[in-house]
């Protein structure tokens, strides 16, 4: 007799592998999370650009805030993680450069 996970099995009997529960933790969830993050980031960029324009009158802040928001919404609509990642990386570099220059 062979013991498999504490069970007794007849010699020669087929032992099936335990079935794994299919969890929603694979790439589909990650892609959905990325899409939602792009949409949230688009909202933050549009509000931030509008707030900067209202506070300081900065047209470039308004244009780049709304422009990047539009790109992120397009990335959401096309389900393009690459586009949203490209926008996020580009904005991170721009923000890092501005932070280094102004210390704000």
N, C-alpha and C positions, 0 to 999 in steps of 0.2 A: 504494500500500500504506500502511496505517496501522499504527502501532506502539502496542500497548497493553501496558503493564507489561513491556516487553522482548520481547513476542511478535509475530510477524508474522501478520497477519490479512488474508484476502482481502477485496477491496472488496465491499461488499454483504452480507458475512457477519454474522450476529447475534453480538454479543459479550455474554455473560452477565456479570452482576455477580458478583464473588467472594462466596462464601457465608461469612458470619461464624459462627464457632463460638458456640453458645449456652452462655454461662457462667452459673453460678449466683451471679451477683452483683447480681441485681435486687432488687426489693421483697420477694420471697419470702424471700430470705436475711436481709434486714434485719428482717423480721417475726419470723422464727424466732429470730434473735439477741435481739431485744427480749423475746420470750417467755422464753427461757432466762435472760436478765438479770433478769427479774421474779421468776423462781423462785429464783435465787441470792440476790437481794435479800431475798426473803421468808425464806429460811433465815438470812441475816445478821440480820434484824430480830428473828426469834424467839429466836435465840441471844443477841443483844445485850440484849433485854428480860429474858430469864431470868437472864443474868449480872448485870445491874444489880440485879435483885430479890434475887439471892443475896448480892451484895456489900453492898448498902445497905438492903435491905428495901423498896425503892421499888415500891409497888404500881402507881403510874401508869406507870412504865417497863415493867413486866410487861404491863399492859393495853394500852398503846399499841404495844408491840413485837409482841405476839401479834395484836392487832387489825389492825395494818398488814400483818403477815404473812398473815393470813387474806384481806385485801383483795387482796394481790398474788397469792395462790394462785387466788382467784376470777378475777382478770384473766388469769392463765395459762390456766385452764380454759376461759374464754369467748373466749380469743384477743383480748382487749381491750387494745390498746396504749394507748388513751386513758385507761383506768382506771389502768393501771400508771404511766403518765406523771403522772397527777393525784396519785397517792399519793406518787410520788417527789418531785414539786415541793413538795407540802405538807410532807413530811418535811424537805426541804431548807430550807424557810423556817423551820420549827420549830427545826431544829438551828442555823440561823444566828442566830436570836433567842437561843437558849440560850447559844450561844458568845459573843455580844456581852455578855450579862449576866454570865456566869461566867468568861469568858476561859479555859475549859477545853476 
